[in-house]
Amino acid sequence: YDSFLAVAQVFEDTGVRAYKGQAGNLISNNDVLTAALNIHSVEARHAAYIRDLISNGSFADNTVIDMNGLDTSRMPSEVLAAAGAYIKTKINGANLPV
């Protein structure tokens, strides 16, 4: 159970940061941006719920939010690095933005 929650936390936190990282950087189409922001909000709720399951009453901490209380972001190369331990197929991220 604890291992499942730990992995879920990595995936949910990474999902939130991945979507936020692209919202203002790589997504310029408004329809795609709207869809991405909708997914981002769901990922954020998942992340908060997982954190609460791990530690009752916790929502987020300074590992996932900035000093303004906003989600931090990750660029594609950082997302790949975070998720890489769980991906069996090697992904070449050489063309990803840093």
Summary of the structure (lengths in Angstrom):
residues: 98
radius of gyration: 14.0
end to end distance: 34.3
largest distance: 40.5
contacts: 241
relative contact order: 0.18
helix: 59%
strand: 2%
